[in-house]
Amino acid sequence: MITRRRILALPCALAASGLRAQQQTAIHYREYARCLPDYLSALAGDAYERRNARIARLNSPAEIRGYQDWARRTFRQIVGGLPERTPLDVRTVGGFERPAYRVEKIVYESRPGFFVAANLYLPKTGSAPYPGVLFQMGHSNNGKSYALYQRGCQGLVQLGYVVLAFDPIGQGERTNYPRPGGWLTRLRSPTEEHTMVGKQMLLAGETATGAMLWDAMRSLDVLAAQPQVDAQRLASTGQSGGGTLTMILAGLETRLAAAAVCSGNTENFAVSPFLAPGSADDAEQDLIGSGPVAYDRWDMLWPLAPKPLLVAVSAHDFFGTYSPAYARSGREEFGKLSHAYSILGAADRLQHFASPLPHALSYPMRLAVYNFFERFLKHSDRTIEDEPPTDPEKDETLWCGKTGNVIRDFASKPAATLVRERARAIRTPGGKPDLRALLGMDAPVAEARLAVCGATRYRNCEVQAVEVASAKQVWVPAWLFLPKKQWSRMLLVIDANGRNNSWHEGDLCDQLASAGIAVCAADVRGVGDLQAEFSPGAIGYARSHQTEENYAWASLILGHSLLGQRTVDIAALAAALAHAYPRASIALAARGNSTVPALCAAAIEPRIAKTYLARHLVSWRSIAEAETYSCPLAELVPDALRVTDLPEIARSIAPRAVIVAGAVDANGRLLPRGGAPYADYREEPAWDSDALSRI
């Protein structure tokens, strides 16, 4: 019988029923795009706090000198050590005269067979010995021939300095990948020239930072040896990348009497707040492994104190050339170094200059350098109001060789050849490698567990949206396809295109589930739903840095490679699946750029019974020995060849099966059976339900 009370209560009952239905179908997604940025921000924040605490304890000259010694030692370790000094074999190969100066064209070998092309500017007025200035180039395609850099060199020589201007690796006459019939790079930019070889160097235990530093140190040897030069008055300057190279040289070179950094990368990587991926840049500007030891870019300048230092900046640079933290970080770090100069009784020797103009070695910035050197290298009170007349030469006029490329003109080794020689001298050990240390992996999350975020169904299976916490502030999302029929096999699928690539009805995951195989299709950091969100800042900078490569550089700087992070994600997923379904046999299938972390995960997670890798990179050694390659940085780690290689990792997994379906070389080309050193190798890189169901 329906009473009045029941009638009145009916809407409440229906509402409660609806609420229960809502609770049962609530979908608990989180903002996965924050995971990778938040993870890196925590690492950067920790490095920032530890460095600040260390500097805050420097209150006496002795403590500062101790910090300088630590900075030099640490920097030497970060750059991967330095080669032995070998004969430079300096040769003058030409020259020309101008009314107020002459230019000698010289070449020398910073390493045996590795040629540097340089222009030596010599004054015709005044009397020797002159102060010597090493002029370092920014990222100009034509290196020392760039018009504004020529103006700087011409201005300095007319003011009474001997100037050595040399082409950096990958620029001007030292282009490693010249255009056919031309002299400038066939790659997109000098930045790519630096980074192409810089990534290879990492595998063999070297860095682009160290290679650039060594060229600058050997160039300083050449400058100091000139009979017209006072070796007690040596300085370095340069703009943009040349300013950063001046910082790099200051980090270790004790012979410098002064330095002028113009528009260099004077922002620390670990700042607060950290806007991921941070100020990652090309290879030589990224200090690999500096985060864990709380060393940062400004630490390259600390060893120079109390010698004269000018930091000249373009106030416009935080709009796009550098990160949004550029101006803020520079001011903060300048203040810390100013305090040290004051303690050392040399407050006036640290100077700052700011131009409102865009990123360039502009006229006012050149004047600031001239006046700084006038005071501290010549010890003169004269103020230079105007630059001496300058007139940039044609590129060909400054060439040391006939064609403008040292590889063709002097049979110089390309930089990639140096890497190949170093790699071939390394004998990669066998056995079971310590992948956690090599990849910079976090300790496994205690008791990784699946959490269901939402659920629905298809005709033949239940579909769950799940996630697993793989690291602090990181949750790995996945689709879980559970067959309605009884099943005993679980396939964990990691596709380089992300988990959403094959979730549709009738697609791969649905087909496998219909065949009675449970499937977990997941993303890993930087892929699919775990792609990082855009950070604030000028759109040009934010867009250009919102790439996997920049996140990979950032991760290496902070000591936790992106490869290691992805390996952790996959291993955590496998552990969580094994816990949730203890009777299931778990196999792992990966394709493309996801195969390397999948292989590493299989090596550290014994509950992965079988591993299937389609289009798998054949080896790290193949990258180190290639002229060019297409393999992304996210698949590489520093000093890998001294520890292991991918075939050795596969062998260490035995007796568990590793099936390689289509190994690819450094440029993504499929290899025949004889070119792939894997026990179970299949030439066809099949990626369909038939192939995956047979794993």
C-alpha positions in Angstrom: 0.0 0.0 0.0 1.4 3.4 -1.0 1.0 5.8 1.9 1.3 9.6 1.8 4.6 9.3 3.6 6.0 6.9 0.9 4.8 9.2 -1.8 6.6 12.1 -0.2 9.7 10.0 0.3 9.8 8.7 -3.3 11.7 11.7 -4.8 14.3 11.4 -2.1 14.7 7.7 -2.8 14.9 8.3 -6.6 17.5 11.0 -5.9 19.5 8.7 -3.7 19.3 6.0 -6.3 20.5 8.4 -8.9 23.4 9.5 -6.7 24.5 5.9 -6.2 24.4 5.4 -10.0 26.5 8.5 -10.4 29.0 7.3 -7.8 29.2 3.9 -9.5 29.9 5.5 -12.9 32.1 8.4 -11.8 35.3 8.7 -13.8 38.4 9.7 -11.9 40.8 11.0 -14.5 43.6 13.3 -13.4 45.6 15.9 -15.3 48.2 13.5 -16.8 49.8 16.4 -18.7 51.2 17.6 -15.4 53.0 14.4 -14.5 56.3 14.9 -16.4 56.6 18.6 -15.7 55.8 18.1 -12.0 58.4 15.3 -11.8 61.1 17.4 -13.3 60.1 20.4 -11.2 60.6 18.5 -8.0 64.1 17.4 -9.1 65.0 21.0 -10.2 63.6 22.4 -7.0 65.7 20.0 -4.9 68.9 21.0 -6.8 68.0 24.7 -6.5 67.6 24.5 -2.7 70.7 22.4 -2.1 72.8 24.8 -4.2 71.4 27.9 -2.5 72.1 26.3 0.9 75.7 25.7 -0.1 76.3 29.2 -1.4 74.7 30.7 1.7 77.5 29.2 3.8 80.2 31.1 1.9 81.1 33.9 4.3 84.9 34.1 4.1 87.6 34.2 1.3 88.7 30.7 2.3 85.2 29.3 2.0 84.8 31.0 -1.4 88.2 29.5 -2.6 87.0 26.1 -1.4 83.8 26.5 -3.4 85.8 27.5 -6.5 88.0 24.4 -6.2 84.9 22.3 -5.9 83.3 24.0 -8.9 86.4 23.3 -11.1 86.6 19.6 -10.0 82.9 19.1 -10.5 82.8 20.8 -13.9 85.7 18.7 -15.1 83.7 15.6 -14.2 80.5 16.9 -15.7 82.1 17.5 -19.1 83.5 14.0 -19.2 87.2 14.7 -18.7 89.5 16.3 -21.2 91.9 14.8 -23.8 95.7 14.9 -23.6 97.5 18.0 -24.9 99.0 17.1 -28.3 101.0 19.2 -30.8 99.0 22.0 -32.2 101.0 22.2 -35.5 100.0 25.8 -36.0 100.2 26.9 -39.6 99.8 30.3 -41.3 98.0 29.6 -44.5 97.3 33.2 -45.7 96.4 36.7 -44.7 95.6 40.2 -45.8 96.4 43.8 -44.8 94.1 46.6 -43.8 95.2 50.2 -42.9 95.0 49.8 -39.1 95.6 46.0 -38.7 96.4 42.8 -40.5 94.8 39.4 -40.4 96.6 36.1 -40.5 94.7 33.0 -41.5 95.9 30.1 -39.3 94.9 26.4 -38.8 95.9 24.1 -35.9 94.9 20.8 -34.5 93.1 20.8 -31.2 93.3 17.0 -31.4 95.4 15.0 -33.8 93.8 15.3 -37.2 91.0 17.6 -35.9 91.6 21.0 -37.5 90.5 24.5 -36.2 90.3 27.4 -38.7 91.0 30.8 -37.2 91.7 34.4 -38.0 94.4 36.2 -36.0 93.9 40.0 -35.9 97.1 41.9 -35.2 97.3 45.7 -34.5 99.5 48.0 -36.6 99.6 50.7 -34.0 100.8 50.7 -30.4 103.6 48.4 -29.2 103.7 44.8 -28.1 103.1 43.0 -26.0 99.3 43.5 -26.4 96.5 42.1 -24.4 95.1 39.0 -26.1 91.3 38.4 -26.6 89.9 35.0 -27.5 86.7 35.9 -29.5 84.2 33.0 -29.4 81.3 32.7 -31.8 77.6 32.5 -31.3 75.4 30.2 -33.4 76.1 31.8 -36.7 76.1 29.5 -39.8 79.2 31.2 -41.1 81.0 31.3 -37.7 83.8 33.8 -37.6 82.6 35.5 -40.8 79.4 36.7 -39.3 79.2 40.4 -39.8 78.6 41.5 -36.2 81.3 39.3 -34.9 83.7 40.7 -37.5 82.8 44.2 -36.3 83.7 43.1 -32.7 87.0 41.7 -33.8 87.9 44.7 -36.0 86.9 47.1 -33.2 89.1 45.3 -30.6 92.2 45.1 -32.9 92.0 48.8 -33.7 91.8 49.5 -30.0 95.1 47.6 -29.4 94.3 44.0 -28.8 95.5 40.8 -30.5 92.3 38.9 -31.3 92.0 35.2 -32.1 88.6 34.4 -33.7 88.0 30.7 -34.4 85.2 28.6 -35.8 83.5 26.4 -33.3 82.7 22.8 -34.1 79.9 22.7 -36.6 80.1 26.3 -37.8 81.8 28.2 -40.6 84.8 26.3 -42.0 84.2 23.6 -39.4 80.8 22.5 -40.6 80.6 18.8 -40.2 77.8 18.2 -42.6 78.5 20.6 -45.5 76.1 20.9 -48.4 77.2 19.1 -51.6 79.1 21.7 -53.5 78.8 24.2 -50.7 80.4 25.0 -47.4 77.5 25.7 -44.9 75.6 23.0 -43.2 73.0 20.8 -44.9 71.3 20.4 -41.5 68.8 22.9 -40.3 71.1 25.0 -38.1 74.4 25.2 -36.2 72.4 24.1 -33.2 71.6 20.9 -34.9 75.2 20.5 -36.0 76.2 20.7 -32.3 73.5 18.4 -31.1 73.8 15.7 -33.8 77.3 14.9 -32.7 76.7 15.9 -29.1 74.2 13.1 -28.6 76.7 10.6 -30.1 79.4 11.8 -27.8 77.3 11.0 -24.7 77.2 7.3 -25.6 81.0 7.2 -25.6 81.4 9.1 -22.3 82.2 12.5 -23.8 80.1 15.7 -24.0 79.7 18.5 -26.5 80.5 20.8 -23.5 83.8 19.2 -23.0 84.6 19.2 -26.8 83.9 22.9 -27.1 85.8 23.6 -23.9 88.9 21.8 -25.2 88.8 23.7 -28.5 88.7 27.0 -26.5 91.6 25.9 -24.2 93.8 24.9 -27.2 92.9 28.1 -28.9 94.0 30.0 -25.8 97.2 28.1 -26.1 97.6 29.4 -29.6 96.8 33.0 -28.5 99.1 32.9 -25.5 102.0 31.7 -27.7 101.9 34.6 -30.0 105.1 36.8 -29.6 103.0 40.0 -29.7 100.7 38.9 -26.8 101.1 39.4 -23.1 100.2 36.0 -21.7 99.4 37.6 -18.4 96.6 39.6 -20.0 94.4 37.0 -21.7 90.6 37.5 -21.9 87.7 35.8 -23.6 84.5 37.3 -25.0 81.6 36.3 -27.2 78.0 36.8 -27.8 75.0 34.3 -27.5 76.5 30.9 -27.8 79.9 32.6 -27.8 79.0 34.1 -24.4 78.1 30.7 -23.2 81.4 29.3 -24.5 83.2 32.1 -22.6 81.4 30.9 -19.4 82.4 27.3 -20.2 86.1 28.3 -20.6 85.9 30.3 -17.4 84.7 27.2 -15.6 88.1 25.6 -15.8 90.7 27.8 -17.4 92.9 29.6 -14.8 94.9 31.7 -17.4 92.0 34.1 -18.1 92.7 37.6 -16.6 89.2 38.8 -17.5 86.0 37.7 -19.3 83.1 39.5 -21.0 79.9 37.4 -21.4 77.5 38.9 -23.9 74.0 37.6 -24.1 75.2 34.2 -23.0 73.0 31.6 -21.4 73.2 33.3 -18.0 70.2 31.5 -16.5 70.6 28.6 -14.2 68.7 25.4 -15.2 67.4 24.7 -11.7 65.4 27.8 -10.8 62.3 28.5 -8.8 59.7 28.3 -10.1 60.9 25.8 -12.6 58.9 25.9 -15.9 59.4 22.5 -17.6 61.3 21.6 -19.6 63.4 24.5 -18.3 66.2 26.2 -20.2 67.3 23.1 -22.1 69.3 24.1 -25.1 71.7 22.6 -27.6 74.2 20.0 -26.5 77.1 22.1 -25.2 74.9 24.3 -23.1 73.3 21.4 -21.2 75.4 20.3 -18.3 74.6 16.6 -18.1 74.2 15.2 -14.6 74.6 18.6 -12.9 71.3 18.5 -11.0 72.2 15.7 -8.6 75.4 17.4 -7.5 73.7 20.9 -7.4 76.0 22.4 -9.9 74.6 25.0 -12.4 75.5 27.3 -15.2 76.6 30.2 -12.9 79.0 27.9 -11.2 81.1 28.1 -14.4 81.7 31.8 -13.5 82.5 31.4 -9.8 86.1 30.2 -10.4 86.9 33.5 -12.2 86.4 35.6 -9.0 88.0 38.0 -8.1 89.2 38.6 -11.7 87.2 41.1 -13.8 83.9 39.8 -15.2 81.4 41.6 -17.3 77.9 40.1 -17.7 76.2 41.9 -20.6 72.6 41.0 -21.4 69.8 41.8 -23.7 66.8 42.7 -21.5 64.6 41.5 -24.4 65.9 37.9 -24.3 63.4 36.5 -21.9 60.8 37.1 -24.7 62.1 34.3 -26.8 65.8 33.7 -27.1 66.0 32.1 -23.7 63.4 30.9 -21.2 61.0 33.1 -19.2 63.4 32.7 -16.2 66.3 34.3 -18.1 66.2 37.8 -16.6 65.0 36.7 -13.1 67.6 34.0 -12.7 70.4 36.2 -14.0 69.7 38.9 -11.5 69.4 36.4 -8.7 72.7 34.7 -9.5 74.5 38.0 -10.2 73.6 39.0 -6.7 75.1 35.9 -5.2 78.3 36.3 -7.1 78.4 40.0 -6.3 78.4 39.1 -2.6 81.4 36.8 -3.2 83.3 39.5 -5.0 82.6 41.9 -2.1 84.0 39.3 0.4 87.1 39.0 -1.8 87.5 42.8 -1.8 86.8 43.2 -5.5 83.3 44.4 -5.8 84.1 46.8 -8.6 85.5 44.0 -10.8 82.1 42.4 -11.4 80.0 44.5 -13.7 76.6 44.3 -15.4 75.4 45.8 -18.6 71.9 45.6 -20.0 70.7 46.6 -23.5 67.0 47.0 -24.4 67.7 45.8 -27.9 67.0 42.2 -29.2 69.5 39.4 -29.0 72.7 40.5 -30.9 76.2 41.8 -30.4 74.8 45.2 -31.0 76.7 48.5 -31.1 76.1 49.4 -27.4 77.1 46.0 -26.2 80.3 46.1 -28.2 81.1 49.5 -26.6 80.5 48.0 -23.2 83.1 45.3 -23.9 85.6 47.8 -25.3 85.3 50.0 -22.1 85.5 47.0 -19.8 88.7 45.6 -21.4 90.1 49.2 -21.6 89.8 49.4 -17.8 90.8 46.0 -16.7 93.2 44.7 -19.4 94.9 48.0 -20.2 94.3 49.6 -16.8 93.2 52.8 -18.5 90.7 55.4 -17.4 89.9 56.3 -21.0 86.2 56.2 -22.0 85.6 54.9 -25.6 82.7 56.9 -26.9 82.5 55.4 -30.4 83.6 52.3 -32.1 86.5 52.5 -34.6 85.3 52.2 -38.2 84.5 48.6 -39.1 83.7 47.1 -42.5 82.9 43.3 -42.5 84.7 41.2 -45.1 83.2 38.7 -47.5 83.1 35.2 -46.1 85.6 34.0 -48.7 88.1 36.6 -47.6 88.4 35.1 -44.2 88.5 31.5 -45.3 91.7 29.5 -44.4 91.1 27.0 -47.1 90.1 27.2 -50.8 86.5 25.8 -50.3 85.7 27.0 -46.8 85.6 23.6 -45.2 88.5 22.1 -43.2 87.3 18.5 -44.0 87.9 19.1 -47.7 90.7 21.7 -47.5 92.9 20.1 -44.8 91.6 16.5 -44.6 90.3 17.2 -41.1 88.4 14.5 -39.3 84.7 15.3 -38.9 83.6 15.4 -35.3 81.6 12.2 -35.8 84.9 10.4 -36.7 86.3 11.3 -33.3 83.2 9.8 -31.6 83.5 6.6 -33.8 87.2 6.2 -32.8 86.4 6.7 -29.2 83.5 4.2 -29.3 85.7 1.6 -31.1 88.3 1.9 -28.3 85.6 0.9 -25.8 85.0 -2.8 -25.2 81.4 -3.1 -24.0 81.2 -5.7 -21.2 78.8 -8.6 -21.1 76.9 -9.9 -18.2 74.0 -8.4 -16.3 74.3 -4.6 -16.3 73.3 -2.3 -13.5 70.5 -0.6 -15.5 69.1 1.4 -12.6 72.4 3.2 -12.2 73.0 3.6 -15.9 69.6 5.0 -16.7 69.3 7.1 -13.6 66.1 5.3 -12.5 64.1 5.9 -9.4 63.7 3.1 -6.9 60.6 1.1 -7.6 57.4 2.3 -6.1 56.5 0.1 -3.1 53.6 -2.2 -4.1 52.6 -0.7 -7.4 48.8 -1.2 -7.7 46.2 -0.7 -10.4 43.6 1.9 -9.7 40.4 1.9 -11.8 39.4 5.3 -13.0 36.4 4.3 -15.0 34.9 1.2 -16.7 32.6 0.3 -19.6 32.3 -2.7 -22.0 32.5 -3.9 -25.5 30.6 -6.9 -26.9 33.3 -9.4 -26.0 35.2 -7.7 -23.2 35.2 -5.3 -20.3 37.2 -2.1 -20.8 38.7 -0.3 -17.8 40.6 3.0 -17.6 43.3 2.3 -15.1 46.4 4.0 -13.7 49.5 3.1 -11.8 51.7 5.4 -9.6 55.2 4.8 -11.0 57.1 7.6 -9.3 56.4 10.6 -7.1 53.8 12.8 -8.8 53.6 10.4 -11.8 50.6 8.2 -12.7 50.7 6.1 -15.8 47.4 5.7 -17.5 46.3 2.6 -19.4 43.4 0.9 -21.1 42.7 -2.6 -19.8 40.7 -5.0 -22.0 39.5 -8.0 -20.0 37.9 -10.8 -22.1 34.5 -12.1 -21.0 35.7 -15.6 -21.6 38.2 -17.3 -19.3 41.7 -16.1 -19.9 45.3 -16.8 -18.7 47.5 -14.5 -20.8 48.0 -10.7 -20.3 49.7 -8.6 -23.0 51.2 -5.3 -22.0 51.3 -3.1 -25.1 53.6 0.0 -25.3 53.2 1.8 -28.7 55.4 4.8 -29.5 52.1 6.4 -30.8 50.5 6.1 -27.4 47.7 4.0 -25.9 45.0 5.7 -27.8 46.3 4.4 -31.1 44.4 1.1 -31.0 41.6 1.3 -28.5 38.7 1.5 -31.0 36.2 -1.3 -31.4 37.6 -3.8 -33.9 41.2 -2.5 -33.5 44.2 -4.4 -32.2 43.3 -4.5 -28.5 39.7 -5.4 -29.1 40.8 -8.2 -31.5 43.2 -9.7 -29.0 40.6 -9.5 -26.2 38.1 -11.2 -28.5 40.7 -14.0 -29.0 40.9 -14.5 -25.2 44.0 -12.5 -24.4 43.8 -9.7 -21.8 45.4 -6.5 -23.0 46.8 -3.5 -21.2 47.6 -0.6 -23.5 49.6 2.1 -21.7 51.3 5.5 -22.1 54.7 6.3 -20.7 56.1 9.7 -19.8 56.1 12.1 -22.7 53.8 9.9 -24.8 50.0 10.0 -25.5 48.1 11.4 -22.5 51.4 11.8 -20.6 52.7 14.4 -23.1 53.6 17.5 -21.1 51.4 20.6 -21.2 52.8 23.9 -22.5 54.7 26.0 -20.0 54.2 29.8 -19.8 56.3 32.2 -21.8 56.6 33.7 -25.2 54.9 31.5 -27.8 58.0 31.2 -30.0 60.1 29.9 -27.1 57.3 27.7 -25.6 56.4 26.1 -28.9 60.0 25.4 -29.9 60.8 23.8 -26.5 57.7 21.7 -26.2 59.4 18.7 -27.7 60.4 15.3 -26.5 64.1 16.1 -27.2 64.0 19.1 -24.8 62.4 17.0 -22.1 65.1 14.3 -22.7 67.9 16.9 -22.3 66.2 18.3 -19.2 66.0 14.8 -17.7 69.7 14.1 -18.4 70.6 17.4 -16.8 68.6 16.4 -13.7 70.2 13.0 -13.6 67.1 10.9 -14.4 67.1 10.0 -18.1 63.8 10.0 -20.0 64.7 6.5 -21.0 65.0 5.6 -17.3 61.7 7.2 -16.5 59.9 5.3 -19.2 61.6 2.1 -18.1 60.3 2.8 -14.6 56.8 3.3 -15.9 56.7 0.0 -17.8 58.2 -2.0 -15.0 55.6 -0.5 -12.6 52.8 -1.4 -14.9 54.0 -5.0 -15.2 54.4 -5.3 -11.4 50.9 -3.9 -10.8 49.4 -6.3 -13.4 51.2 -9.2 -11.8 49.8 -8.3 -8.4 46.3 -7.8 -9.7 46.3 -11.0 -11.8 48.8 -13.3 -10.1 47.8 -16.4 -12.2 48.3 -14.6 -15.5 51.4 -15.0 -17.7 52.5 -11.4 -18.6 54.1 -10.7 -22.0 55.3 -7.3 -23.1 55.0 -5.9 -26.7 56.5 -2.7 -27.9 56.9 -0.9 -31.2 59.2 1.8 -32.6 60.8 4.2 -30.1 59.2 2.4 -27.2 61.2 -0.8 -27.7 64.4 0.4 -25.9 62.6 1.2 -22.6 60.6 -2.0 -23.0 63.7 -4.0 -23.3 65.2 -2.4 -20.2 62.0 -2.9 -18.3 62.0 -6.6 -19.1 65.6 -6.8 -17.8 64.7 -5.4 -14.4 61.1 -6.9 -14.0 61.3 -10.7 -13.8 57.5 -11.1 -13.9 57.6 -10.2 -17.6 57.7 -13.7 -19.1 58.2 -12.7 -22.8 59.1 -9.6 -24.7 58.3 -8.7 -28.3 60.0 -5.7 -29.9 59.0 -4.5 -33.4 61.2 -2.1 -35.3 63.8 -2.2 -32.5 67.0 -0.1 -32.5 69.8 -2.7 -33.1 72.3 -1.2 -30.8 73.6 2.0 -29.2 77.0 1.4 -30.8 75.3 1.8 -34.2 74.4 5.4 -33.2 78.0 6.2 -32.0 79.4 4.9 -35.3 77.0 6.6 -37.7 77.6 9.9 -39.5 74.0 10.9 -39.1 71.1 9.1 -37.5 67.4 9.5 -36.7 67.3 7.8 -33.3 65.8 10.2 -30.6 67.7 11.3 -27.5 65.0 9.7 -25.4 66.5 6.3 -26.3 70.1 7.2 -25.3 72.0 7.5 -22.0 75.5 8.9 -21.2 78.4 6.5 -21.2 76.2 3.6 -22.2 78.9 1.7 -24.1 81.2 1.4 -21.1 78.4 -0.4 -19.3 76.4 -2.4 -21.8 74.6 -2.3 -25.2 71.1 -3.4 -26.3 72.0 -6.9 -27.5 73.8 -7.5 -24.1 70.7 -6.4 -22.3 68.6 -8.8 -24.3 71.1 -11.7 -23.5 70.9 -10.8 -19.8 67.2 -11.5 -19.8 67.6 -15.2 -20.8 66.1 -17.7 -20.3 63.1 -15.5 -20.7 62.3 -14.9 -24.4 63.1 -11.7 -26.2 61.8 -11.7 -29.8 63.0 -8.9 -32.1 60.8 -8.4 -35.1 62.6 -6.1 -37.5 65.7 -4.5 -36.0 66.6 -1.0 -37.4 69.9 0.8 -37.8 70.7 4.3 -36.7 68.6 5.8 -39.5 65.6 3.5 -39.0 66.4 1.1 -41.9 65.4 -2.5 -41.4 68.3 -4.9 -41.1 68.6 -8.4 -42.6 69.0 -11.4 -40.3 72.8 -11.3 -40.4 72.9 -7.7 -39.3 70.9 -8.2 -36.0 72.7 -9.9 -33.1 69.6 -11.3 -31.4 68.9 -14.9 -30.7 65.2 -14.8 -31.8 65.2 -12.5 -34.8 62.4 -12.1 -37.3 63.0 -9.8 -40.3 59.3 -8.9 -40.6 58.3 -6.2 -38.1 54.7 -7.5 -37.7 52.4 -5.5 -35.5 48.9 -7.1 -35.7 46.7 -9.4 -33.7 48.0 -12.5 -35.4 51.6 -11.7 -34.6 50.9 -10.5 -31.0 48.6 -13.3 -30.2 51.5 -15.8 -30.8 53.9 -14.2 -28.3 
